[in-house]
């Protein structure tokens, strides 16, 4: 695995973990604007990969 791929995988995990730490009350009315405000990365590809991880957790938790 290249350094870039590894780094992006860590950013995905970071986004996932932030979403996981939200309370059920916080996550029930979450939208894209609120997610963008939590994302600490200003530019892609870091910003996109973090958002991907965050969104994946939110989709998983809503379907559970």
Backbone as JSON Lines, residues from 0, in Angstrom:
{"i":0,"aa":"X","n":[0.85,-1.17,0.0],"ca":[0.0,0.0,0.0],"c":[0.89,1.23,0.0]}
{"i":1,"aa":"X","n":[0.57,2.18,-0.86],"ca":[1.38,3.39,-0.93],"c":[1.1,4.28,0.29]}
{"i":2,"aa":"X","n":[2.01,5.2,0.52],"ca":[1.83,6.15,1.63],"c":[0.55,6.96,1.45]}
{"i":3,"aa":"X","n":[0.25,7.35,0.21],"ca":[-0.94,8.14,-0.05],"c":[-2.2,7.33,0.24]}
{"i":4,"aa":"X","n":[-2.25,6.1,-0.2],"ca":[-3.42,5.25,0.05],"c":[-3.61,5.02,1.54]}
{"i":5,"aa":"X","n":[-2.51,4.79,2.24],"ca":[-2.6,4.58,3.69],"c":[-3.13,5.84,4.38]}
{"i":6,"aa":"X","n":[-2.58,6.98,4.01],"ca":[-3.0,8.25,4.61],"c":[-4.48,8.52,4.36]}
{"i":7,"aa":"X","n":[-4.94,8.25,3.14],"ca":[-6.36,8.46,2.83],"c":[-7.24,7.47,3.6]}
{"i":8,"aa":"X","n":[-6.76,6.26,3.83],"ca":[-7.55,5.31,4.61],"c":[-7.68,5.78,6.05]}
{"i":9,"aa":"X","n":[-6.65,6.44,6.56],"ca":[-6.72,6.97,7.92],"c":[-7.69,8.14,8.0]}
{"i":10,"aa":"X","n":[-7.76,8.94,6.95],"ca":[-8.72,10.05,6.93],"c":[-10.16,9.53,6.88]}
{"i":11,"aa":"X","n":[-10.39,8.47,6.12],"ca":[-11.7,7.82,6.07],"c":[-12.08,7.37,7.48]}
{"i":12,"aa":"X","n":[-11.16,6.69,8.15],"ca":[-11.4,6.2,9.51],"c":[-11.65,7.35,10.48]}
{"i":13,"aa":"X","n":[-10.96,8.44,10.29],"ca":[-11.15,9.6,11.16],"c":[-12.58,10.15,11.01]}
{"i":14,"aa":"X","n":[-13.04,10.28,9.78],"ca":[-14.42,10.74,9.55],"c":[-15.43,9.78,10.15]}
{"i":15,"aa":"X","n":[-15.19,8.48,9.98],"ca":[-16.06,7.44,10.54],"c":[-16.13,7.58,12.06]}
{"i":16,"aa":"X","n":[-14.98,7.77,12.69],"ca":[-14.93,7.87,14.15],"c":[-15.64,9.11,14.68]}
{"i":17,"aa":"X","n":[-15.52,10.22,13.97],"ca":[-16.23,11.44,14.4],"c":[-17.73,11.2,14.36]}
{"i":18,"aa":"X","n":[-18.23,10.59,13.29],"ca":[-19.66,10.3,13.19],"c":[-20.09,9.33,14.29]}
{"i":19,"aa":"X","n":[-19.26,8.36,14.6],"ca":[-19.57,7.37,15.63],"c":[-19.69,8.01,17.0]}
{"i":20,"aa":"X","n":[-18.98,9.09,17.25],"ca":[-18.99,9.74,18.55],"c":[-20.18,10.68,18.76]}
{"i":21,"aa":"X","n":[-20.94,10.95,17.7],"ca":[-22.12,11.8,17.85],"c":[-23.18,11.05,18.65]}
{"i":22,"aa":"X","n":[-23.89,11.78,19.47],"ca":[-24.99,11.14,20.19],"c":[-26.13,10.87,19.21]}
{"i":23,"aa":"X","n":[-27.04,10.0,19.58],"ca":[-28.16,9.69,18.69],"c":[-29.01,10.93,18.44]}
{"i":24,"aa":"X","n":[-29.1,11.8,19.42],"ca":[-29.84,13.05,19.25],"c":[-29.16,13.96,18.23]}
{"i":25,"aa":"X","n":[-27.84,14.05,18.32],"ca":[-27.08,14.88,17.38],"c":[-27.17,14.35,15.95]}
{"i":26,"aa":"X","n":[-27.14,13.04,15.81],"ca":[-27.11,12.46,14.48],"c":[-28.48,12.34,13.83]}
{"i":27,"aa":"X","n":[-29.55,12.47,14.6],"ca":[-30.88,12.28,14.04],"c":[-31.27,13.36,13.03]}
{"i":28,"aa":"X","n":[-30.78,14.56,13.21],"ca":[-31.13,15.64,12.28],"c":[-29.9,16.21,11.58]}
{"i":29,"aa":"X","n":[-28.94,15.33,11.3],"ca":[-27.68,15.78,10.71],"c":[-27.85,16.03,9.22]}
{"i":30,"aa":"X","n":[-27.18,17.06,8.72],"ca":[-27.23,17.36,7.29],"c":[-25.83,17.64,6.76]}
{"i":31,"aa":"X","n":[-25.74,17.86,5.46],"ca":[-24.44,18.05,4.82],"c":[-23.71,19.29,5.34]}
{"i":32,"aa":"X","n":[-24.45,20.33,5.66],"ca":[-23.81,21.56,6.17],"c":[-23.14,21.31,7.52]}
{"i":33,"aa":"X","n":[-23.81,20.57,8.38],"ca":[-23.23,20.27,9.69],"c":[-22.0,19.37,9.55]}
{"i":34,"aa":"X","n":[-22.08,18.41,8.62],"ca":[-20.93,17.54,8.38],"c":[-19.75,18.36,7.88]}
{"i":35,"aa":"X","n":[-20.01,19.27,6.96],"ca":[-18.94,20.1,6.4],"c":[-18.27,20.94,7.49]}
{"i":36,"aa":"X","n":[-19.05,21.4,8.45],"ca":[-18.5,22.21,9.54],"c":[-17.58,21.39,10.45]}
{"i":37,"aa":"X","n":[-17.84,20.09,10.56],"ca":[-16.99,19.23,11.39],"c":[-15.71,18.79,10.69]}
{"i":38,"aa":"X","n":[-15.72,18.84,9.37],"ca":[-14.58,18.36,8.59],"c":[-13.4,19.32,8.73]}
{"i":39,"aa":"X","n":[-12.28,18.84,9.29],"ca":[-11.15,19.74,9.53],"c":[-10.25,19.97,8.3]}
{"i":40,"aa":"X","n":[-10.54,19.3,7.2],"ca":[-9.67,19.39,6.03],"c":[-10.24,20.36,5.0]}
{"i":41,"aa":"X","n":[-9.47,21.36,4.61],"ca":[-9.99,22.4,3.72],"c":[-10.01,22.04,2.23]}
{"i":42,"aa":"X","n":[-9.21,21.05,1.82],"ca":[-9.11,20.74,0.38],"c":[-9.16,19.24,0.14]}
{"i":43,"aa":"X","n":[-9.52,18.89,-1.09],"ca":[-9.52,17.49,-1.53],"c":[-8.09,17.08,-1.86]}
{"i":44,"aa":"X","n":[-7.74,15.84,-1.77],"ca":[-8.59,14.68,-1.55],"c":[-8.85,14.38,-0.07]}
{"i":45,"aa":"X","n":[-8.17,15.07,0.82],"ca":[-8.35,14.82,2.25],"c":[-9.79,15.08,2.69]}
{"i":46,"aa":"X","n":[-10.33,16.22,2.28],"ca":[-11.7,16.59,2.66],"c":[-12.7,15.56,2.16]}
{"i":47,"aa":"X","n":[-12.55,15.12,0.94],"ca":[-13.48,14.15,0.35],"c":[-13.4,12.81,1.06]}
{"i":48,"aa":"X","n":[-12.21,12.36,1.39],"ca":[-12.05,11.05,2.03],"c":[-12.61,11.06,3.44]}
{"i":49,"aa":"X","n":[-12.39,12.15,4.19],"ca":[-12.96,12.29,5.53],"c":[-14.48,12.26,5.44]}
{"i":50,"aa":"X","n":[-15.05,13.01,4.49],"ca":[-16.5,13.05,4.3],"c":[-17.06,11.68,3.92]}
{"i":51,"aa":"X","n":[-16.32,10.95,3.13],"ca":[-16.75,9.61,2.72],"c":[-16.89,8.69,3.94]}
{"i":52,"aa":"X","n":[-15.91,8.74,4.82],"ca":[-15.97,7.92,6.04],"c":[-17.11,8.34,6.95]}
{"i":53,"aa":"X","n":[-17.28,9.63,7.12],"ca":[-18.35,10.16,7.95],"c":[-19.7,9.72,7.4]}
{"i":54,"aa":"X","n":[-19.91,9.91,6.1],"ca":[-21.18,9.55,5.46],"c":[-21.45,8.06,5.53]}
{"i":55,"aa":"X","n":[-20.42,7.25,5.37],"ca":[-20.59,5.8,5.43],"c":[-21.1,5.37,6.8]}
{"i":56,"aa":"X","n":[-20.56,5.96,7.86],"ca":[-21.04,5.61,9.19],"c":[-22.49,6.05,9.37]}
{"i":57,"aa":"X","n":[-22.81,7.25,8.93],"ca":[-24.18,7.76,9.09],"c":[-25.17,6.88,8.34]}
{"i":58,"aa":"X","n":[-24.84,6.45,7.15],"ca":[-25.73,5.56,6.39],"c":[-25.89,4.23,7.11]}
{"i":59,"aa":"X","n":[-24.78,3.7,7.62],"ca":[-24.82,2.42,8.34],"c":[-25.69,2.53,9.59]}
{"i":60,"aa":"X","n":[-25.51,3.6,10.34],"ca":[-26.25,3.73,11.59],"c":[-27.74,3.98,11.36]}
{"i":61,"aa":"X","n":[-28.09,4.61,10.25],"ca":[-29.5,4.87,9.96],"c":[-30.2,3.6,9.48]}
{"i":62,"aa":"X","n":[-29.47,2.68,8.88],"ca":[-30.09,1.45,8.38],"c":[-30.14,0.37,9.45]}
{"i":63,"aa":"X","n":[-29.46,0.59,10.55],"ca":[-29.41,-0.43,11.61],"c":[-30.65,-0.39,12.48]}
